[in-house]
Amino acid sequence: MKIATLALAAAAAFGLAGAASAADLVVKPRVHAQPEAAHLCKAARALEDVPFSDIVAAINAYHDEAIQTKYASISSRSMRYNWALETSAWCGTAIGFTKWGTVDDEATRKCACFHWVMIHQ
């Protein structure tokens, strides 16, 4: 009886693990930001050189992609879900600053950096 119970428990655990690993194969949606502002993370130039509208467009695109990636990889075992959470949080902070016509350097760069890591994970 104990062997049958253990076998059933092992089969259930294997079935759950198989479902979780299948989530890793989900193709995450892609939102393409404008190429001019796509590499704010590794940009050698200062953010003052990038037009405000390009920064806002990139931040909004990164935030939208992070939200979509978060829901697409919620049951995944990869770190992409964690990077999507960080991207969403920092891009949300940067969006809050842009609503007042201000670009916060730290929030904008962290938004771009976490987005880059999320994509290349």
C-alpha positions as CSV (number, residue, x, y, z in Angstrom):
1,M,0.0,0.0,0.0
2,K,2.9,2.4,0.9
3,I,4.6,1.6,-2.4
4,A,1.4,2.4,-4.3
5,T,1.0,5.7,-2.4
6,L,4.6,6.7,-3.1
7,A,4.3,5.8,-6.7
8,L,1.2,7.9,-7.0
9,A,2.9,10.8,-5.2
10,A,5.9,10.5,-7.5
11,A,3.7,10.4,-10.6
12,A,1.8,13.5,-9.4
13,A,5.1,15.4,-8.7
14,F,6.5,14.4,-12.1
15,G,3.3,15.6,-13.8
16,L,3.5,19.0,-12.0
17,A,7.2,19.4,-12.8
18,G,6.5,18.6,-16.4
19,A,3.8,21.2,-16.6
20,A,6.1,23.8,-15.1
21,S,9.0,23.1,-17.4
22,A,6.6,23.3,-20.4
23,A,5.9,26.9,-19.4
24,D,9.6,27.6,-20.1
25,L,8.9,27.0,-23.7
26,V,6.3,29.7,-24.0
27,V,7.3,32.2,-26.5
28,K,7.2,35.6,-24.9
29,P,5.5,38.5,-26.7
30,R,7.8,41.2,-28.1
31,V,7.1,44.9,-28.2
32,H,9.6,46.7,-30.3
33,A,10.7,50.1,-28.9
34,Q,12.1,52.8,-31.1
35,P,15.7,52.0,-32.1
36,E,17.0,55.4,-31.2
37,A,16.2,54.9,-27.5
38,A,16.6,51.1,-27.3
39,H,20.0,51.1,-25.6
40,L,19.7,53.6,-22.8
41,C,21.3,51.1,-20.5
42,K,24.7,51.0,-22.3
43,A,24.5,54.4,-23.8
44,A,27.7,56.3,-23.8
45,R,25.9,59.6,-24.3
46,A,23.9,61.3,-21.6
47,L,20.1,61.1,-21.4
48,E,20.0,64.8,-22.0
49,D,21.0,64.1,-25.6
50,V,18.0,61.8,-26.2
51,P,14.8,63.6,-27.1
52,F,12.1,63.4,-24.3
53,S,9.5,61.8,-26.6
54,D,12.0,59.0,-27.5
55,I,12.6,58.3,-23.8
56,V,8.9,58.2,-23.0
57,A,8.2,55.9,-26.0
58,A,11.0,53.5,-24.9
59,I,10.0,53.5,-21.3
60,N,6.3,52.8,-22.2
61,A,7.3,50.0,-24.6
62,Y,9.6,48.4,-22.1
63,H,6.9,48.5,-19.4
64,D,4.3,47.0,-21.7
65,E,6.7,44.2,-22.7
66,A,7.6,43.5,-19.1
67,I,3.9,43.2,-18.2
68,Q,3.3,40.8,-21.1
69,T,6.4,38.8,-20.3
70,K,5.4,38.6,-16.6
71,Y,2.1,37.0,-17.5
72,A,3.6,34.7,-20.2
73,S,6.3,33.3,-17.9
74,I,4.5,33.3,-14.5
75,S,4.7,29.5,-14.1
76,S,8.2,29.3,-15.6
77,R,11.3,28.2,-13.7
78,S,13.5,30.8,-15.5
79,M,14.6,34.1,-14.1
80,R,12.8,35.9,-16.9
81,Y,9.8,36.3,-14.5
82,N,11.9,38.0,-11.9
83,W,13.5,40.3,-14.4
84,A,10.1,41.2,-15.8
85,L,9.0,42.2,-12.3
86,E,12.0,44.4,-11.8
87,T,11.6,45.9,-15.3
88,S,7.9,46.6,-14.6
89,A,8.7,48.3,-11.3
90,W,11.5,50.5,-12.5
91,C,9.7,51.4,-15.7
92,G,6.6,52.3,-13.7
93,T,8.7,54.6,-11.6
94,A,10.2,56.2,-14.7
95,I,6.7,56.6,-16.2
96,G,5.6,58.4,-13.1
97,F,8.4,60.9,-13.4
98,T,7.7,61.5,-17.1
99,K,4.1,62.4,-16.3
100,W,5.5,65.5,-14.6
101,G,7.8,66.3,-17.5
102,T,10.9,65.0,-15.7
103,V,13.3,62.2,-16.6
104,D,14.8,60.5,-13.6
105,D,18.2,59.2,-14.6
106,E,18.4,56.3,-12.2
107,A,14.9,55.0,-12.8
108,T,15.2,55.3,-16.6
109,R,18.6,53.6,-16.7
110,K,17.5,50.8,-14.4
111,C,14.3,50.3,-16.5
112,A,16.5,49.9,-19.6
113,C,19.1,47.7,-18.0
114,F,16.5,45.3,-16.4
115,H,14.7,45.2,-19.8
116,W,17.9,44.3,-21.5
117,V,18.6,41.5,-19.0
118,M,15.0,40.3,-19.3
119,I,15.2,40.0,-23.1
120,H,18.7,38.4,-23.1
121,Q,18.0,36.0,-20.3
